[in-house]
């Protein structure tokens, strides 16, 4: 087990850095699953920007999840249907999901973590004397939030240094995509539940997975999913809630010519009574893809502060 914490934030207190490190340990620890076979990192893989490169993730005992695992790059409106409103909520929902990590009662996790000496030491150095669900959530949230803020800072440094083609793509993006993908995360940045935090983007005429409509049992919300972040999007394929698109070129073509006129599809994608068509030229589509690929922080894939602390 790891016994020392790396420097996450030179301006943070030692206790705060230890809390982040404890969350890192938990994120990679397979003890959080029923059969000790999967961890958070099994579906949120560092080499893919903390997303999953499979359409559907493999959970406990080989079970498949019903949706693609998105990158952990925001702090509200989490999961494709936005059901988690904070990183703390997000952190333990998969643990108790029968398809993901398969724990039936969180006391199972508490027993395993409490019996692991390194966790007692780590929580103690973080200023926490009691290992309970709330403090495990707090540690995991600290790790994810720290990773998120560090990642955002570095990406925006890159976005401010674009090539000519990328700059052309940014102009197209700002004109056609920016109303939904905005703010520092290139998503609906002003809070879950607002008018632009979840959308029906006309993927289907009839959605097998109805998204927020299923969650709220409301047909007027069928096909509506939260707006994902575009940070590190070149690393996080496949795309959409069901992983249907394997390339950014396919994503752009959907918005260019493939939007379907679903009864609930979002007004930003409407042109009168019909679905919007961007009608971009081949060069414009290439430029837009080039800009999307520039929204990245290559360090996220190898930064040791966010890697598996149990690896030798």
C-alpha positions in Angstrom: 0.0 0.0 0.0 1.2 3.6 -0.7 2.5 5.4 2.4 3.3 8.9 1.2 1.3 11.5 -0.7 2.6 13.3 -3.7 2.4 17.1 -4.0 -1.0 17.9 -5.6 -1.2 21.6 -4.9 1.7 23.5 -3.4 -0.8 26.0 -2.0 -3.0 23.4 -0.3 -2.4 22.3 3.3 -0.7 19.0 4.0 -4.0 17.6 5.3 -5.8 18.7 2.1 -3.2 16.9 0.0 -3.5 13.8 2.1 -7.3 13.8 1.6 -6.7 14.0 -2.2 -4.2 11.2 -2.0 -6.6 9.0 0.1 -9.2 9.6 -2.6 -6.7 8.5 -5.2 -6.2 5.2 -3.3 -9.9 4.6 -3.1 -10.4 5.4 -6.7 -8.1 2.6 -7.7 -9.0 0.1 -5.0 -10.9 -2.9 -6.1 -12.0 -3.5 -2.5 -14.9 -1.1 -3.3 -16.5 -3.8 -5.4 -18.4 -6.9 -4.3 -15.9 -9.4 -5.7 -12.8 -7.2 -5.3 -12.4 -7.3 -9.1 -13.3 -3.7 -10.3 -12.5 -0.2 -9.1 -13.6 3.3 -10.2 -10.6 3.2 -12.5 -11.8 0.1 -14.3 -14.4 2.2 -16.2 -12.7 5.6 -15.9 -9.2 4.9 -17.3 -6.4 7.4 -17.1 -5.1 6.6 -20.6 -8.5 7.6 -22.1 -8.9 10.8 -20.1 -10.7 9.0 -17.3 -13.4 7.8 -19.7 -13.9 4.2 -21.0 -12.8 3.2 -24.5 -15.5 0.6 -24.7 -19.1 1.4 -25.7 -20.3 -0.1 -22.5 -18.1 -0.8 -19.4 -17.6 -4.2 -17.8 -18.7 -4.2 -14.2 -18.7 -6.7 -11.4 -18.8 -10.4 -12.5 -18.6 -9.4 -16.1 -21.9 -7.5 -16.2 -22.2 -4.8 -18.8 -23.3 -1.2 -18.0 -26.2 0.2 -20.1 -24.4 3.4 -21.0 -20.9 4.6 -22.0 -18.8 5.8 -19.0 -18.1 9.5 -19.5 -15.0 11.3 -18.3 -15.2 12.7 -14.8 -14.8 16.3 -15.7 -17.4 18.4 -13.9 -18.9 18.9 -10.5 -22.7 19.0 -11.0 -25.3 17.2 -13.1 -23.3 14.0 -13.1 -24.1 10.8 -15.0 -25.8 11.0 -18.4 -29.1 11.6 -16.7 -27.7 14.1 -14.2 -29.0 12.2 -11.2 -25.9 13.0 -9.1 -25.7 16.6 -8.1 -22.3 16.6 -6.5 -19.0 14.7 -6.7 -19.8 13.3 -3.3 -23.0 11.8 -4.6 -21.3 10.5 -7.7 -18.5 8.8 -5.8 -20.5 6.0 -4.2 -23.5 5.5 -6.5 -21.5 3.1 -8.7 -20.4 1.2 -5.6 -24.0 0.3 -4.8 -25.1 -0.3 -8.4 -25.6 -4.0 -9.1 -24.2 -3.8 -12.6 -21.1 -1.7 -11.8 -19.5 -2.6 -8.4 -22.2 -4.7 -6.9 -22.0 -3.8 -3.2 -25.4 -4.5 -1.5 -24.7 -2.6 1.7 -22.0 0.1 2.2 -21.1 -1.6 5.5 -19.3 -4.2 3.3 -16.9 -1.5 2.0 -16.5 0.1 5.4 -15.4 -3.2 6.9 -12.8 -3.8 4.2 -11.4 -0.2 4.3 -11.3 -0.1 8.1 -9.4 -3.3 8.2 -6.7 -2.0 5.8 -4.1 -0.3 7.9 -2.9 2.1 5.2 -6.3 3.8 5.1 -6.3 4.5 8.8 -3.0 6.1 8.5 -4.0 8.1 5.4 -7.3 9.4 6.8 -5.5 10.3 10.0 -3.0 12.4 8.1 -5.9 14.0 6.3 -7.3 15.1 9.7 -10.1 12.5 9.7 -10.4 10.0 12.6 -13.5 8.2 11.5 -13.8 6.1 8.4 -17.4 6.2 7.3 -19.4 6.6 4.0 -19.4 10.4 4.2 -15.6 10.7 4.6 -15.0 8.1 1.9 -17.2 10.3 -0.4 -15.2 13.4 0.7 -11.9 11.8 -0.1 -13.0 10.5 -3.5 -14.5 13.9 -4.3 -11.3 15.7 -3.4 -9.3 13.5 -5.7 -11.7 14.0 -8.7 -12.0 17.8 -8.0 -8.2 18.2 -7.8 -7.7 16.3 -11.0 -10.5 18.4 -12.7 -9.2 21.8 -11.7 -5.6 21.0 -12.6 -6.7 19.6 -16.0 -8.9 22.7 -16.8 -6.0 25.1 -16.1 -3.7 23.3 -18.5 -6.3 22.8 -21.3 -7.1 26.5 -21.4 -3.4 27.3 -21.8 -3.4 25.1 -24.9 -6.7 26.5 -26.3 -5.2 30.0 -26.3 -2.4 28.8 -28.7 -4.2 27.6 -31.8 -3.0 27.0 -35.4 -4.8 28.7 -38.2 -6.9 25.7 -39.0 -7.8 25.2 -35.3 -8.8 28.9 -35.0 -11.1 28.5 -38.0 -12.6 25.5 -36.3 -13.1 27.6 -33.1 -15.0 30.2 -35.1 -17.3 27.5 -36.5 -17.6 26.0 -33.0 -18.5 29.4 -31.4 -21.2 30.0 -34.0 -22.8 26.5 -34.0 -21.9 24.7 -30.8 -21.1 27.3 -28.2 -24.6 27.8 -26.9 -24.6 24.4 -25.4 -20.9 23.7 -24.9 -19.7 26.8 -23.0 -17.7 27.8 -20.0 -14.5 26.4 -18.7 -15.6 22.8 -19.2 -17.1 23.3 -22.7 -20.4 22.1 -21.3 -23.6 23.7 -19.9 -21.6 25.4 -17.2 -24.2 27.2 -15.2 -25.9 24.5 -13.2 -27.9 21.3 -13.5 -31.6 21.9 -14.0 -31.3 25.0 -16.1 -32.5 25.4 -19.7 -29.2 24.4 -21.3 -27.7 21.7 -19.1 -29.6 18.8 -20.7 -30.6 18.3 -24.4 -32.2 16.0 -26.9 -29.8 16.3 -29.8 -31.9 14.3 -32.3 -30.0 11.0 -32.3 -33.1 8.9 -32.8 -36.7 9.1 -33.7 -37.4 6.6 -31.0 -34.9 6.3 -28.1 -34.4 2.8 -26.6 -32.7 4.6 -23.7 -34.9 7.6 -22.8 -32.4 9.2 -20.6 -33.9 11.8 -18.2 -37.3 10.7 -19.4 -36.7 7.3 -17.8 -35.3 8.9 -14.7 -38.3 11.2 -14.2 -40.9 9.0 -15.8 -41.8 12.0 -18.0 -42.4 11.4 -21.8 -41.7 15.1 -22.5 -38.1 14.5 -21.4 -37.6 11.3 -23.5 -34.2 11.3 -25.3 -32.8 14.1 -23.2 -29.3 13.7 -21.7 -27.0 16.0 -19.9 -24.6 18.0 -22.1 -21.1 16.4 -21.7 -17.9 18.2 -21.3 -15.6 18.4 -24.4 -12.4 18.5 -22.4 -9.9 16.0 -23.7 -12.5 14.8 -26.2 -9.9 13.4 -28.5 -9.0 10.8 -25.8 -12.5 9.9 -24.7 -14.0 8.0 -27.7 -16.5 6.5 -28.2 -19.1 9.3 -28.0 -22.7 9.8 -26.9 -24.5 8.0 -24.1 -24.5 4.7 -26.0 -21.0 5.1 -27.6 -22.5 5.0 -31.1 -19.9 7.2 -32.7 -16.3 6.0 -32.7 -14.7 9.2 -34.2 -15.1 13.0 -33.9 -15.7 13.1 -37.6 -18.8 11.0 -37.1 -20.0 13.3 -34.3 -19.5 16.4 -36.5 -21.4 14.7 -39.4 -24.3 14.0 -37.1 -24.7 17.7 -36.3 -23.9 18.7 -39.9 -26.5 16.5 -41.6 -27.9 13.8 -39.4 -30.0 15.4 -36.7 -33.4 13.7 -36.5 -36.6 15.7 -35.8 -37.6 14.1 -32.5 -40.6 15.6 -30.8 -38.5 16.6 -27.8 -35.3 17.7 -29.6 -33.8 20.9 -28.4 -34.6 24.3 -29.9 -30.9 25.1 -30.6 -31.0 22.3 -33.2 -34.2 23.4 -34.9 -34.5 25.4 -38.2 -38.2 26.4 -38.3 -40.1 23.1 -38.0 -37.2 21.0 -39.3 -33.9 19.8 -37.9 -30.9 22.1 -38.3 -28.4 21.4 -41.0 -25.0 23.2 -40.7 -24.1 22.3 -44.3 -20.3 22.7 -43.6 -17.8 22.1 -46.4 -15.3 19.3 -46.0 -12.6 21.8 -45.0 -14.9 23.4 -42.4 -15.7 20.0 -40.9 -11.9 19.2 -40.8 -11.3 22.5 -39.1 -14.0 21.9 -36.5 -12.5 18.5 -35.7 -9.0 20.0 -35.5 -10.3 22.5 -32.9 -12.1 19.8 -30.9 -8.8 17.8 -30.8 -7.0 20.9 -29.5 -9.1 20.9 -26.3 -6.8 18.7 -24.4 -4.2 18.3 -21.7 -1.8 15.5 -22.8 -0.5 15.3 -19.2 -3.8 13.9 -18.0 -2.9 10.5 -19.6 0.3 10.1 -17.7 0.4 12.5 -14.7 1.7 10.4 -11.8 -0.4 12.3 -9.3 -3.5 10.7 -10.8 -2.2 7.3 -11.6 -2.6 4.0 -9.8 -0.8 4.3 -6.4 -0.8 0.5 -6.1 1.3 -0.1 -9.2 4.9 -0.8 -8.7 
